[in-house]
Amino acid sequence: MPVLSCLKIKTGIDALEEEKRARRLSLIDVNDPSGSTPQERIEKKQFEKSWLVAVWSRFDEKFLTPIFVEESQLQSSSSTMH
């Protein structure tokens, strides 16, 4: 989402609301049906999946891309973005 913010692309997602949602979902135990509703457990599972994708994306961008992409390709792609 920071990239979209930098590009001033509206997403319809409020960062503060998203943080509150993440905190609420982190307290839900999906293995304890008495502590949450079925909808909350489904929402938590979906949130965990999206979190994993976001973490992998940041890792890929920061560590793997520089290893597998030649520096000249990185420079040429960044110059076309400006």
Secondary structure, DSSP 8 states (H G I E B T S, - for coil): -HHHHHTT---S--HHHHHHHHHHHHT--TT-GGGS-HHHHHHHHHHHHHHHHHHHHHHIIIIIHHHHS-HHHHHHHHHHH-
